[in-house]
Amino acid sequence: MAVRKNQAKLTKAERRDFVEALLELKRRGGYDKYVEIHDRFVMSDLDDQERTGHVSPSFLPWHRQFLLDFERDLQSVNPAVTLPYWDFTVNRSLSDPVFAPDFLGGNGRERDAQVMDGPFAYSGGRWPIYFKADERPFLMREMGRSTSTPQLPTAATVEAALAAPYYDEAPWNSTSKAGFRNLVEGWANGNTGPHNTVHRWVGGHMNTGMSPNDPVFWLLHCFIDKLWSDWQRRHPKAPAYLPVEPVKDIVALDEPMKPWSEKGQRVTPADMIDHRKFYAYDTDAA
């Protein structure tokens, strides 16, 4: 079974293989469909209407399938590649190897947020941006520059989400006061939760619906996915997903999720609860 590892524990060869798979998938034209899909759902997922990928209970199973599809595309390039995760509660510095020139590259320059080093720098010619936030064709980051989000989430913030005794609650959107989903997605407690905060801290493309333009997206969401499995393990008697029964504008446990249902594929939150059907994490018990 494929094992997803902490990026801090990747070997040099694993780091290289992951980067090269990203670049090759981009070259083949298979990467940018994920940018387009994600942007579509960010723009349409709203508190008071149909919502699937965000601000809803299906945020976690939707992204699990989204990541799984992407990982399988990477494996069509190199079968040995799996998605690594970034534990931002530990690896918190711009000087950390996750942002090294041989991996994800560093921050954008101040005048236009352009990433200038690493394999995804525009000057290298291998990472043009096709789904743009504006006219700029290069990857943008503004890590740590937002006055509202100067720091990454702490371990205490993650712990607060993991301590939630139930998965989600009505009204099943960004205004839900508690529940693991909204705490980890980030809307509860003044929009300071892990997922949203990291997106804002990285800034640039990560602060738009087109966030998969930045490969940081995959490492962030891989960690959020891992946290869902960690929460399930900590609360074995709690339902791993709510709601079970249909609710207007919400995907219930056994209901199909878009965009897969639009292509004749039936993917439900129930299908995605157990990650071990597809892959393991390096912290899973043997």
SVG drawing of the C-alpha trace seen along z (x, -y; Angstrom):
<svg xmlns="http://www.w3.org/2000/svg" viewBox="-34 -47 53 51">
<polyline fill="none" stroke="black" stroke-width="0.4" points="0.0,0.0 1.2,-3.5 2.4,-5.5 2.0,-9.2 4.9,-10.7 5.8,-13.9 7.7,-16.0 10.4,-16.6 11.2,-12.8 11.4,-12.5 14.7,-11.4 16.4,-13.5 15.3,-11.0 11.7,-11.2 11.7,-15.0 13.1,-15.0 10.6,-12.4 7.7,-14.3 8.8,-17.6 9.5,-16.0 6.1,-14.2 4.5,-17.6 6.4,-19.2 5.7,-16.4 2.0,-16.3 2.0,-20.0 3.8,-19.5 1.3,-16.8 -1.6,-19.1 -3.1,-17.1 -2.3,-19.4 -4.5,-22.5 -7.8,-20.7 -7.4,-20.5 -7.0,-24.3 -10.1,-24.8 -12.2,-22.3 -11.2,-23.7 -11.9,-27.3 -15.3,-26.3 -16.3,-24.9 -14.8,-27.7 -16.8,-30.2 -20.1,-28.2 -19.8,-26.8 -21.7,-29.4 -23.4,-29.3 -27.0,-29.8 -27.0,-27.5 -25.7,-24.2 -22.2,-23.5 -20.0,-20.6 -16.2,-21.2 -16.2,-24.0 -18.1,-25.5 -20.0,-22.2 -19.6,-18.8 -18.4,-17.3 -15.3,-19.6 -13.2,-16.6 -14.4,-13.7 -14.6,-16.0 -10.9,-16.9 -9.9,-13.4 -11.2,-12.2 -9.8,-15.3 -6.3,-14.5 -6.7,-10.8 -7.5,-11.6 -4.5,-13.9 -2.2,-11.4 -3.2,-8.8 -2.3,-11.2 1.1,-11.7 1.5,-7.9 0.8,-7.7 4.1,-9.6 5.9,-7.8 4.2,-4.9 6.4,-5.4 5.2,-8.9 2.7,-9.7 1.5,-13.0 3.6,-14.2 2.1,-16.3 3.3,-19.5 2.9,-19.7 2.9,-23.5 2.7,-23.3 6.3,-22.0 7.9,-23.2 7.0,-26.9 9.9,-28.9 10.6,-30.2 14.0,-28.7 12.6,-25.3 13.5,-22.7 9.9,-22.6 10.6,-26.0 14.1,-25.1 15.1,-25.7 15.2,-21.9 11.6,-21.4 8.8,-23.9 10.8,-27.1 10.6,-30.2 8.5,-33.3 7.5,-35.8 9.4,-39.0 7.8,-42.0 6.9,-44.1 4.7,-41.6 4.8,-38.3 6.6,-36.4 8.3,-33.2 11.9,-33.6 13.6,-30.4 12.9,-26.6 11.4,-24.4 8.1,-26.4 9.7,-29.8 8.5,-31.3 12.1,-31.9 12.6,-28.1 9.9,-27.9 8.2,-24.8 5.4,-26.3 3.4,-28.8 0.1,-29.8 -2.9,-29.3 -5.8,-29.9 -4.8,-33.3 -5.9,-35.5 -4.9,-38.5 -2.7,-39.1 0.4,-37.8 1.5,-34.5 3.8,-33.4 3.3,-31.7 2.7,-34.1 3.3,-33.9 3.3,-36.4 4.1,-34.2 3.8,-35.8 3.2,-39.3 -0.5,-39.6 -1.0,-41.8 -4.1,-39.7 -2.3,-36.4 1.3,-36.9 1.8,-33.4 1.0,-29.9 -1.5,-28.0 -0.1,-26.5 -0.3,-23.0 -2.9,-24.4 -5.2,-25.4 -4.9,-21.9 -5.5,-20.4 -8.7,-22.4 -10.1,-20.9 -9.0,-17.4 -10.7,-17.7 -14.1,-18.4 -16.4,-15.5 -18.5,-15.5 -17.9,-15.9 -20.2,-18.8 -23.5,-20.5 -26.3,-22.5 -26.5,-24.8 -23.7,-22.9 -21.9,-25.9 -19.3,-28.5 -21.4,-29.7 -21.5,-26.3 -20.1,-27.1 -18.2,-23.9 -17.6,-20.4 -14.4,-19.1 -15.1,-20.0 -15.6,-23.7 -12.8,-24.0 -10.3,-22.4 -11.6,-24.1 -11.2,-27.3 -14.4,-29.3 -15.2,-28.7 -13.8,-31.0 -13.4,-34.0 -12.0,-32.3 -8.7,-31.4 -8.7,-27.6 -5.9,-25.7 -6.9,-25.3 -8.0,-28.8 -5.2,-30.4 -2.5,-28.5 -4.1,-29.6 -4.0,-33.2 -0.5,-33.0 1.0,-31.6 -1.0,-34.2 -0.7,-34.8 -2.5,-32.1 -3.1,-30.2 -5.4,-33.0 -7.7,-32.5 -9.9,-29.8 -7.1,-28.9 -4.9,-27.8 -3.8,-24.5 -1.7,-26.6 0.7,-26.5 2.0,-23.0 1.9,-24.0 -1.8,-23.3 -1.3,-19.5 0.9,-19.3 -1.5,-21.5 -4.5,-19.4 -2.7,-16.2 -2.1,-17.2 -5.7,-18.3 -6.8,-14.9 -4.5,-13.2 -6.0,-15.3 -9.4,-13.8 -8.1,-10.3 -6.4,-11.4 -9.8,-12.8 -11.6,-9.5 -9.0,-7.5 -9.4,-9.8 -13.2,-9.6 -14.0,-6.0 -17.6,-6.1 -18.5,-9.4 -20.0,-9.2 -17.1,-9.9 -19.4,-12.0 -22.6,-14.0 -25.3,-14.5 -26.5,-11.0 -30.0,-12.0 -30.5,-14.3 -30.4,-18.1 -31.2,-20.8 -28.1,-22.0 -25.8,-19.5 -24.3,-16.2 -25.5,-13.6 -23.5,-10.4 -24.7,-8.2 -25.3,-10.9 -23.1,-11.4 -20.7,-14.3 -20.0,-16.6 -18.1,-16.8 -17.8,-13.0 -21.5,-12.4 -21.6,-14.7 -19.3,-12.1 -21.3,-9.1 -19.2,-8.2 -20.8,-7.7 -18.5,-9.0 -20.2,-9.5 -18.8,-10.7 -19.3,-7.2 -16.9,-5.9 -14.2,-8.2 -14.3,-7.7 -11.6,-5.1 -8.4,-6.4 -6.8,-3.0 -8.7,-1.6 -6.5,-3.7 -3.2,-4.6 -1.6,-4.8 0.0,-7.6 3.4,-7.1 1.9,-7.6 -0.7,-4.9 -0.4,-1.9 1.0,1.2"/>
</svg>
